[in-house]
Amino acid sequence: MCRALLLLPLGCAIAAWRPAPSVAQEFTPVTDPVKSDTLLLRNGDTITGDFRELQRGIVSFKTDAASTINVKWPRVVTAVTGKTFEIILADGSTYVGSLKSGGAAYRVLVETAGKTIDVARDSVVQMVRIKKTVWNRLDGSVNAGFDYTQQQSKVDLSLAGTITYEIAHRRFGMSLGGTFSRQDGTSDIRRRDMAATYAHELSDKWFWSTGANGGSNTQLSLDYFWSIGTGPGRFLVRSDRVTVATWAGLFFRNERYEGENSRNTLPLSLTTDFQWFVWSSLNTDVSSRLTVSPILNDAGRWQIAFTAALSRDLVSSLNLSIGVTEVYDSKPPSDVNQNDFNFTSSLGWTF
């Protein structure tokens, strides 16, 4: 949720204004260095180093003097890098190329193999480095959680991991997760899930996604399920702080509940993803996903899944996360719970 200032008193606005020379008046295009990248900041400083990436409004920039630093993209007047990036603009268009200084402040030139495009700096919302090796293109995270309540003799364990691989216009992802809960006087609860996805970005904010997932849940008496499906999607909002995307996919699902025979279903999954990134000394990431799936071959049956998570940096690459998950089935087999709610807290490491 991008927060906007809705009302600014006129007196404060006048007091804040000075008739000093503007950045645009003083701006001189930066010469593209042979072996380094540069950032020209709005305070007049120039930083020289290695442009790593632009994600969620933050430039990761490696320097000799200060190692890797994070620079807020709105504070950059212009940038120069000769390295090859996948460059994504706010209108959804995607290019593979490099950046040069524009002819004015807050402008950049996107240089591709076939043409050069002059765009506003703030229209560039993401830059992903096209790296030479598969290993360097991998990103991932590992989260582990432990909770203990003495009064109820309750123990909760959780473990989850994700890994993604990106190359121009394409993204592959895998995730594994599981939770275990034990409490005196009740049966143990085990949840397991895994998923693999492939997304291919098309033009004008559209993409095509294919996915497969599976798992089990003793709280729902679900011995196992697996499904595979595909369908189109679209980015509704894509900025340096907020991403909202929706997609629809037709799936084939096989499932078996405890004491029942396995059965096949055809869910039509309608999914909306939301992500909000908050800049601060310790960055905060809020995300959620809502999936509503009418079962086409079982009239009147709906499955709904909702997840939400908040992650806050503790130190570099280490974060604290809390999350909730709710799963609902309107017509499960008889004597089976219709819904399952789960809360987790964990420490995470990203790479």
C-alpha positions in Angstrom: 0.0 0.0 0.0 1.8 3.1 -1.2 1.1 5.8 1.4 0.4 9.2 -0.2 0.4 12.6 1.5 -3.2 13.7 1.0 -2.9 17.3 2.4 0.1 19.6 2.9 -0.4 22.9 4.6 0.5 25.8 2.3 2.7 27.5 5.0 4.9 24.4 5.3 5.2 24.1 1.6 6.4 27.7 1.3 8.8 27.4 4.2 10.4 24.3 2.7 11.0 25.9 -0.7 14.2 27.8 -1.4 15.2 29.5 -4.6 18.4 27.5 -4.8 19.6 26.0 -8.1 17.7 22.8 -8.8 19.3 19.4 -9.5 18.1 19.7 -13.0 19.8 23.0 -13.5 23.1 21.7 -12.2 22.9 18.3 -13.8 25.7 17.1 -16.1 25.4 13.7 -17.7 27.8 11.2 -16.1 30.4 9.7 -18.4 30.1 6.0 -18.6 33.2 4.5 -17.0 35.0 1.6 -18.7 35.1 -0.8 -15.7 32.6 0.6 -13.2 29.1 1.7 -12.7 27.9 5.0 -11.2 25.0 6.5 -9.4 24.4 10.3 -9.3 22.4 11.2 -6.2 20.1 14.2 -5.8 22.4 15.7 -3.2 25.1 15.9 -5.9 27.2 12.9 -4.7 28.4 10.4 -7.3 29.0 6.7 -6.2 31.2 4.5 -8.2 31.1 0.7 -7.9 29.2 -2.4 -9.1 25.4 -2.1 -9.8 24.0 -5.5 -8.5 20.2 -5.1 -8.8 17.1 -2.9 -8.4 14.4 -4.6 -6.4 11.4 -2.9 -4.6 12.9 0.6 -4.9 16.3 -0.4 -3.5 19.5 -0.4 -5.5 22.1 -3.0 -4.3 25.4 -1.3 -5.1 28.9 -2.7 -4.2 31.7 -0.3 -3.5 35.3 -0.7 -2.6 35.2 1.6 0.3 31.9 0.6 1.9 31.2 -2.9 0.6 27.6 -3.5 -0.5 25.2 -0.6 0.2 21.5 -0.1 -0.4 20.4 3.1 -2.1 16.8 4.3 -2.4 16.0 4.5 -6.1 14.0 7.8 -5.8 17.1 9.5 -4.5 19.0 8.6 -7.7 19.1 11.3 -10.4 20.6 8.9 -13.0 22.6 5.7 -13.2 25.1 4.2 -15.6 25.9 0.5 -16.0 27.3 -1.4 -18.9 26.3 -4.7 -17.5 23.4 -6.7 -18.9 20.1 -6.6 -17.0 16.5 -7.5 -17.5 14.9 -4.1 -17.1 11.2 -3.9 -16.2 9.2 -0.6 -16.6 6.1 0.5 -14.7 4.0 0.0 -17.8 4.9 -3.7 -17.9 7.4 -3.6 -20.8 10.6 -5.5 -20.4 14.0 -5.0 -22.0 17.3 -6.8 -21.9 20.2 -4.3 -21.9 22.1 -1.6 -20.0 21.6 1.9 -18.6 23.2 5.2 -19.7 22.7 8.7 -18.5 19.7 10.5 -20.0 19.8 14.0 -21.5 18.3 15.5 -18.4 18.0 14.9 -14.7 15.9 12.0 -13.6 16.1 10.4 -17.1 18.0 7.3 -18.1 18.6 5.6 -21.5 17.8 1.9 -21.8 20.2 0.5 -24.3 19.2 -2.8 -26.0 20.6 -4.7 -28.9 18.2 -3.0 -31.4 17.4 0.4 -30.0 17.9 3.1 -27.2 14.9 4.2 -25.2 14.8 7.5 -23.2 12.6 7.0 -20.1 12.0 8.6 -16.7 14.1 7.2 -14.0 11.1 6.5 -11.8 9.5 4.4 -14.6 12.2 1.8 -14.1 10.8 -0.5 -11.3 13.1 -3.6 -11.4 16.5 -4.6 -12.8 17.6 -8.2 -12.6 21.2 -9.0 -13.6 21.6 -11.5 -16.4 24.4 -13.5 -14.8 26.8 -15.9 -16.5 26.3 -19.0 -14.4 23.3 -20.9 -13.2 24.5 -20.8 -9.6 24.7 -17.0 -9.6 21.1 -16.7 -10.9 19.7 -18.6 -7.9 17.9 -16.8 -5.0 16.4 -18.5 -2.0 15.5 -18.5 1.7 15.3 -20.9 4.6 13.0 -20.3 7.6 12.8 -22.3 10.8 10.5 -21.8 13.8 10.0 -23.3 17.3 7.3 -22.4 19.8 6.7 -24.0 23.2 3.8 -23.3 25.6 4.5 -24.8 29.1 0.9 -24.5 30.4 -0.5 -26.5 27.6 2.6 -28.7 27.0 2.3 -27.6 23.4 5.2 -27.8 20.9 5.1 -26.3 17.4 7.9 -26.8 14.8 8.1 -25.3 11.3 10.6 -25.5 8.5 10.3 -23.9 5.0 12.6 -23.2 2.1 12.3 -21.5 -1.3 14.5 -21.2 -4.3 14.1 -19.2 -7.5 15.9 -19.0 -10.8 15.4 -16.1 -13.1 16.5 -15.5 -16.7 15.2 -13.0 -19.2 11.3 -13.0 -19.1 11.2 -16.4 -17.3 11.1 -17.4 -13.6 11.3 -20.8 -12.1 10.5 -21.4 -8.4 10.3 -24.3 -5.9 9.2 -24.4 -2.3 9.1 -27.0 0.5 7.5 -26.6 3.9 6.2 -28.5 6.8 4.8 -28.0 10.4 4.5 -30.3 13.3 2.3 -29.7 16.4 2.1 -31.8 19.6 0.0 -31.2 22.6 -1.0 -33.4 25.6 -4.3 -35.0 25.2 -4.7 -34.5 21.4 -3.4 -36.1 18.3 -0.3 -34.8 16.6 -0.8 -32.5 13.6 1.4 -32.7 10.6 1.3 -30.5 7.5 3.5 -30.9 4.5 3.5 -29.0 1.2 5.6 -28.5 -1.9 5.2 -26.5 -5.1 7.0 -25.8 -8.3 6.1 -22.9 -10.7 7.1 -21.5 -14.0 6.1 -18.1 -15.2 6.8 -16.5 -18.6 6.3 -12.8 -18.8 4.5 -11.6 -21.9 3.9 -8.0 -23.1 1.7 -5.3 -21.5 1.8 -6.7 -17.9 0.5 -10.2 -18.9 2.2 -13.5 -18.0 1.6 -17.2 -18.3 2.0 -19.4 -15.3 2.2 -23.2 -14.9 2.4 -24.9 -11.6 2.4 -28.2 -9.7 1.9 -28.7 -6.0 1.2 -31.4 -3.4 1.1 -32.2 0.2 -0.8 -33.7 3.2 -2.6 -32.4 6.3 -3.7 -34.6 9.2 -5.9 -31.7 10.6 -8.1 -32.1 7.5 -7.6 -36.0 7.5 -6.0 -35.4 4.0 -3.6 -38.3 3.3 -2.3 -36.6 0.3 -3.1 -34.5 -2.7 -1.3 -33.4 -5.9 -2.3 -31.1 -8.7 -1.0 -29.5 -11.9 -2.4 -26.7 -13.9 -1.8 -23.7 -16.1 -3.3 -20.3 -17.0 -2.8 -16.6 -17.8 -2.2 -13.8 -15.3 -1.8 -10.0 -15.2 0.0 -7.5 -13.0 -2.5 -5.0 -11.8 0.0 -2.9 -9.9 3.8 -3.0 -10.3 5.8 -0.2 -8.5 8.9 0.0 -6.4 6.8 -0.7 -3.2 3.7 -2.5 -4.2 3.0 -5.5 -6.5 -0.5 -6.8 -7.1 -1.0 -9.7 -9.6 -3.9 -12.0 -10.4 -4.2 -15.1 -12.4 -6.6 -17.9 -13.3 -5.6 -21.5 -13.9 -7.4 -24.8 -14.7 -6.0 -27.6 -12.6 -6.3 -31.4 -12.4 -6.1 -32.6 -8.8 -5.9 -36.0 -7.3 -6.7 -36.4 -3.5 -7.3 -39.0 -0.9 -8.8 -38.5 2.5 -8.4 -40.9 5.5 -10.6 -44.0 5.0 -11.7 -42.9 1.5 -10.7 -43.8 -2.0 -8.7 -41.4 -4.0 -10.7 -39.1 -6.4 -10.0 -36.7 -9.2 -11.3 -33.1 -9.3 -11.0 -30.1 -11.6 -10.5 -26.9 -9.7 -10.6 -23.6 -11.5 -8.2 -21.6 -9.3 -8.5 -17.8 -9.1 -5.5 -16.3 -7.3 -4.5 -12.8 -6.2 -1.1 -12.0 -4.9 -0.2 -8.8 -2.9 3.2 -7.6 -1.8 4.1 -4.4 0.0 7.6 -3.3 0.8 8.4 -0.7 3.4 11.8 1.2 3.3 13.5 1.7 6.6 16.8 1.0 8.3 15.3 -2.5 8.8 13.2 -3.3 5.8 9.8 -4.8 6.1 8.0 -7.0 3.6 4.2 -7.8 3.8 2.7 -10.3 1.5 -0.5 -12.3 1.0 -2.2 -14.7 -1.3 -5.9 -15.5 -1.7 -7.0 -18.5 -3.9 -10.6 -19.3 -4.5 -11.3 -22.6 -6.4 -14.7 -23.7 -7.5 -14.6 -27.5 -8.3 -16.0 -27.8 -11.8 -16.9 -31.5 -11.5 -18.4 -31.3 -8.0 -21.2 -28.8 -8.0 -21.4 -26.6 -5.0 -17.9 -27.4 -3.7 -15.4 -24.6 -3.1 -11.9 -24.6 -1.8 -10.4 -21.4 -0.4 -6.8 -20.9 0.7 -5.4 -17.7 2.3 -1.9 -16.9 3.5 -0.4 -13.7 4.9 3.2 -13.1 6.1 5.2 -10.2 7.6 9.0 -10.3 7.4 11.3 -7.8 9.0 15.1 -7.6 8.7 17.1 -8.1 11.8 20.6 -7.8 10.2 21.8 -8.4 6.7 20.2 -11.6 5.2 18.6 -12.5 8.6 14.9 -11.8 9.2 12.1 -12.5 11.6 8.8 -13.7 10.0 5.3 -14.3 11.3 2.6 -15.8 9.1 -1.0 -17.2 9.1 -2.6 -19.8 6.8 -6.3 -20.6 6.5 -7.6 -23.5 4.4 -11.4 -24.1 3.8 -13.3 -26.8 1.9 -17.1 -26.4 1.7 -17.8 -30.1 1.0 -15.1 -32.4 2.4 -15.9 -36.1 3.1 -18.2 -36.7 6.1 -16.7 -36.4 9.6 -13.7 -34.3 8.3 -12.9 -30.7 9.4 -13.9 -28.1 6.9 -11.1 -25.6 7.8 -7.6 -25.5 9.2 -5.9 -22.4 10.7 -2.2 -22.2 11.4 0.1 -19.5 12.8 3.9 -19.6 12.6 6.8 -17.5 13.7 10.3 -18.1 12.4 13.8 -16.9 11.8 14.8 -16.8 8.1 18.0 -16.5 6.1 18.1 -15.3 2.5 20.7 -15.9 -0.2 
